[in-house]
Amino acid sequence: MDEVPITRYARLGTSRIAYQVMGQGPLDLVLVPGTGDCIDAVWEWPPYARFLRRLATFSRVIIFDQRGTGASDPASLEAVASWEEWADDARAVMDAVDSPRAAILGQADAGPTAMLFAATLPERTEALVLANTTARFLTDVDYPWGLSPDDIEPAIAFIEENWGTEEFAGFGSPDSAADPAFVRWEAKAERMALSPTSAGAYMRWRQLTDVRGILPSIRVPTLVIHRRDTKFITLDQGRHLADRIQGAHLVVVPGANIILYSEPSSVILDAIEEFLTKARPNTQPDRALAAVLFTDIVGSTEQATALGDRQWRALLESHDAVARALVGQHRGRLVKMTGDGVLATFDGPGRAIRCAFDLRDALEPLGIAIRCGLHAGEVEFRDNDVAGIGVHIAARVLDHACGGELLASSAVPLLVAGSGIDFADRGEHELKGVGALRLFAVEA
């Protein structure tokens, strides 16, 4: 247990993701890395190493560097990886170590990724531990905690100017900032994880994250741990999570540090051990957060009449073949063909958006124009079908889409914020059987 684990690599497409595994407990525990985490640095700070080794006494601990950080392959700053890609990193590492299910621990700015992983992949999530984290980093009309929107750019400028220096190292850990050894190590760890420019880019994306809408969709056993006096992610933000995740248990511990491994870490470790050794879901989950995509061929009746049955059937077969291929390429689930369209689900809306645009472009040379409707919400899986209000909303959104347009519900922009996907507000529409809902056209 005193040795540093061997670093290995999981493959995801052409990328390689660095990971380490330690412990042989009955439960797997995956630590979702925060912006400044780096697996090669954690073992150089004894309190962090002791924290991980204690976790490894009751679980098999899996840590990794997400793409773009530390020892893993880089990610383009022009297209910073979204939570969907980071969830893929965790899943790829779990696959590499033969872990079908694991408890997921997300702390600080990694919390939203952990929440979305649990909501979209409940079949891979044994339990969820959220520590000193939040569903949203910015204030809102009904959310008084966090930075104001006007503070984003000054905060990013501060990070880019001071990242990896001793001036910044104690910023989120005031209880440890007086320790010169900690400050030197933390500054080095930041430099090993990310460059200042990369840190600014990642933090800009993180600050735009808002996953409040998916909290009721988290149905795995959940523990929320929060230090009482944290300044930048406050205890009220932790309480907000515990109040809105079904059955979540809140544990408040002393201190102002965002990091978990500073004292009193034993209280935190005891809480995690007690929770994980008792937490077991009662049944296999049949509900999950998903992006639901409907497509429809524009003017299908007129086109079928003009072509005749034989040619129309051949055109539909070409449409179906292209749709099957593209949904698979974008890691979606093709639920069914709807006669002149598609119903498919995806782990996240970013992947669904890319699939919809690729499908539109691939069908155009065949003389097929489509329109698309997209919603992100909770769905129920029934054998080879899906059901629930999330499916109904996506279908009603499609009703309002024009030819060549991808129209999305208001839930979608929040889940892809900062990804570079642009939306045009189409205003409120009355959706049959659903009510009024604001819709957005996906522009690029």
N, C-alpha and C positions, 0 to 999 in steps of 0.2 A: 504493500500500500504506500510505501514511501517513494517508490520509483515513479518517474514521470511516464505516463502512458505513451505508447507508440503512436505517432501520427500516421494515419492512413488516408486514402482518398476514395471518395465515392464518385461515380461518373453520372452525369446528367447531360445527355446529348454530348456535345463536344467539351463541356466544362467539367472541371474536377473540383470537388468540395472537400476540404481538409477536415478530418474529424478524429476524435479520440474516444476511447471507451475504457471505463474502469469499473470494478466492482462486479459482483455476481449475485446480487439480490434477486428476489423473485419478481420484482417489478422493474420495468425499464423507465428511465426518467430522462427526457430530452430537454436540455437547456437551450432555449431560443436566444441567440446572441444579441446583445444590444449594440449600439453604434460603435462603442469604444472597446468591445471585447475582442480578445485575440487568444486562441488556445495556446500559442507559444509563450505568452506573457504571464498567464495565470499562475503558473507553477513557480514563478520568480518572487511572488509575494506570499509569504508563509500563511497569513490569515485566509487568503483565497484558497490556497492549496489545502489547508485544513478543512475548510468549508466543503470543498468538493469531496475530500476523502471521507468526511462524516456522511455525506449523502450516499457515498458508495458502500457504507456499511449496511444499508437496508434497501439498496436498489442498484441496478446496473446503470451507471451515469453515462450519458452520451452528450458530448459537447462538440461543436463544429464552428467553423468560420463561414458565414454566409458569403455567397459570391460577391466579389468586389471588396472583400476585407481580408486582412491577415494573410494566411497561407493559401487561401482558395483563389481560383482563377478570377481575373478582373471582370468588372461589369462596366459598360459604357456609361459615362457621366451624362451623355445626351439622352439616354434612356435608362435612368436609374431603376433598378429592379423593384417591382411592386411587391406587395405582400403575397401575391399569388406565386411569384418566382421564389420568394423566401420560404413559403410553405412547401414548394417543390424541393427546395434544398433539404428541409427537414425530412421530407418523405423519402428522398433519395438516400439520405444517410441511414434512416431507419431500415430501408430495404437492404442496404449494404451490410448491416449488422444483424439481419434476420429478426427484426423487431416488428411484428404485425400490429401491436398496440403499445402505446407508451403514455405515461403521464407527461404533460407538457408544462414546463415552467417558463414564464415570460416575465421579465422584470423591466422596470423603467420604460424606455421607448420601444422595447421589444414586446411589450404586453399586447398591443393591438394585433400583431401578427399571430401570437399564441391564441388570442381569442378567436380570430378568424379561422385558424387551423381547426380549433375545437368545434366551431360551428359548421364548417364545411366538410370536415372529415371526422365525424363522431365515431365512425367504425374503427379509426386508427387512434382514438384518444381515450385512454383509460381514466384520466382525471386531468384537471387543470389547476395550476397554481399561479396566481397573479400577485406579483410583489412590487409595491411602490410604483404602481402604474395607473393608467387612465384610459378611458375610451376616447378622449378628445383632449388635445393639448391647448386649444384656443378657447377663449371665452365666446359665449353665444348669448342670445336673448334669454334663453332658459338654462344657461350653463355659466355661472359666474366665475368659474375657476380657470386658471391658466393664463397664458399670454393674451394680450389683446391683438387683433389682426394687424394693427399698426406697428406692433413690436416685432413682427417676424423678421423683417429685413435687418433691423439693427442687431437682433439676436444672432442671425446668421453671420453678419459681418464680424461680430465679436468672436464667434466660434472660429471663423476662417483666419482671423488675426492671431488668436491665442491658442488654437488647438495644438496639442503636443508640447506645450510649454508648462513650466511650473506655475505660471500665473493662472492657468486654466485648470490645472490638475485637481485642485481642491474645491472647484466650483460647486459640484454637486455633492460634496462630502465634507461639509463644514466641521463635523466632529473629528475628522481625521486630518484636516488641513494644517494643523500645527505640527504634524509629524513629518520632518524633512525626508525621511526614508520613504514614506508613503507617497509624498508629492513627487519625488524623483521617479519612483516606479510607475506611478499613474501616468506621468508625462511620457515615459518611454512606452508604456502599453498603448497609449493613444497613437503614438507615431508608428508603432508596429501594426496597428489595426488599419489606419487610414491616413492619407495625406490631409492637410488642412482644407484644400479645395474639395476633396471627396467628402470630408466630414460635413462641410457646409451643404453640399448637394444632398447628402443623406438626411441631414437634419431638416432641411427645407421640406423634403417629402414627408418625413415623420410628423412635422408640425401641422401638416394639412390633413392628417388622418382623422377620421371621425367614424367610429364603429358603434356609436350608441344604439343605432337601429337594430343591430344584430344581437344585442345582449340577451333578449328573451329567447333567441334561437339556440343559446348554449344550454345543452341538456345533459352535460356530463358533471360528475361531482366536482365542485369548484371551491378552492380555498383562496381567500383574498387576505394578503398580509400587507400591512402598511405601518411605517414608522410614524409616530405621533407628530413629529415636528418637521417633517420634510417641507421644504419651501417651494420648490418648483412643480412638484406633483404632490398636491396636498392630501391630507387625510380625508377631506370631504370628497375628493375624486375617488379614493378607494371605497368610501362608503357608497358612493353612487353605483359603483360596480356591484358591490354586495347586495344592494337593494334591488337591482334589476336583473341579476342572473339567478334563475330559479334555484333555490336551495343552497345558495352560496353561503359560506361561513366566513366571517370577518375576524381576524386576529390583529389587534393593535399592539405594537411593541415600541419601546422607548427609542429615542434617537432622532437625528435629523438627516442622516446619510441616506442617499438613494441606494447605495450599494448594500447588498445583503450580508457580506462576509465580515463587516466590521461589528464590533461588540455593540449590543449583546446578541451575537449570532447564535448562541446556544438556544435562546428562546425561539428563534426562527426555525432552527433545525429541528428542535423538539416538536414544534407545531407541524412542520412538513412531514416528519416521520409518522406522527400519530395520525395525520390525515391520510397519507398515502397507504399506510398499512391497513387502514379500515375501509378506504374508498373503493367500492366496486359497483359499477352500474348493474341495475337489476335485469335489464333485458337488452338485446341487441337493438341499437337505435334504428328507427325506421323514418326519422325526420332529420332534415339537415338544411342548412342555408345553401342555396344554389342560385346561380344565374340561369333564368329560364328564357330561352330564345324561341320565338315563333317566326317563321318566314312564310311568305305567300307569293305565288306568281301573280304578277299584275295582269289583269285582263285575261285570265285563264279561260273563261267561258267563250269569249270572242275568238281567242286564238285556237281553241279546240274546234270551234265551228269552222273556221277558215281552213284549218289543216286537214280535218277529217280524222276519223278514229285511229287509223293505222299510224299516220305521221304523228299525231298527238301522243299516242302511247309510246312511240319511239323517243319523242322529245322528253316525256316524263321519265323514261328509263335513264336517259342521259342526265337529267336533273338529279335523280335519286343517286346515281353513281357518284356524281361530283359531290353531292351533299354528304354522303357517307364518308368519302375520303377526307374531306376537309374537316368535318366534325371530329373524326379520329385524329387527324394531324394536330388539332388544337386541344386534344385531350378532353374532349367533351363526350357526353353520352347521348347517342341518338336514340331518343325514346320511341319515335315513330314518324312515318311519313303521313301527312294529313290529306293526301290526295293530290294537292297542288302546292305543297309546302312541307315544312319540317318543324318538329318539336324536338328540341335538344336541351340538355342541361350541362352546366359547366361549374367547376369549383369556384370560379370567380368571374365577375363581369368583364374584366379586361380581356380575358381569353375569348369570351363570347363575342365581344366587339370585333376583335381581330378576325374571328371565324366568319362573322356576318359580312364584313367588308370583302374578305377573300372570296366568299361564296358569291356575292354580288358580282365581283369582277370576273370570276371564272365562268359564270353563266351568261354574261353579256355577249360573248362571241357566238353563243348558241341561239341568240335571239330571245333569251329569257330575261325579263326584268322582274326583280323581286322587291318586296318591301319587308321590313323586319320590325318586330316588337320585342323589347327586352325588359325584364324586371328581375331584381335580386331580392329574394325573400325565402321564407321557410317553405319547404315542400315535403310532402309525404310520399315515400317510395312504396309502391305496391307491385310486387313481382317485377314485371317489365314495364310498368307504367308509373306515372307521377300524378299526384293530385294535390288539392289544397288551394287556398286563396292565392298563393303566389303564382300558381299556374293560371288561374282565372284572370289575375291582373295582367300578366304578360299577354294573354290572348286579347284582352280589351285594349291594351296599348297598341297592338298590331292593327286593330280596327281603325285607328286614327292616323296610321302612317301612310305617307304618300309613296308613289312609285320611286324606287331607288333610295328610299330613306330608311335609316335605322332610328327608330323612336324608342326612348327609354323612359322608365318611371323615375321619379325623383330620388329613389333609393340608390340608383346606379352612380351618379356623379360623386356622391360622398365616398363610395368604395374604391374609386379610381383617382381620387384627388392627388394631384402632383405627378401623375403618370404621363402628362403631355397630351392626353385625350381631351379634345375640345367639345363643348356642348353649346347649343343654342336653345335658350328658354322659349318654349312654345306655349307657355301659359297653362292655366288650369283647364281641364276638360272633364266633362261628366262621363265616367266610365260605367256602362250598363252593369248593374248589379254590384258595383263597387263603390261608387260615389265620386266626388270631385278629387282629381289628382293632377298635380303639376307634371307636365311632360317635357322632355328635352330631346332635341335632335342631336345625334352624334355626328360631328362635322369632320373629325379627322382623328 
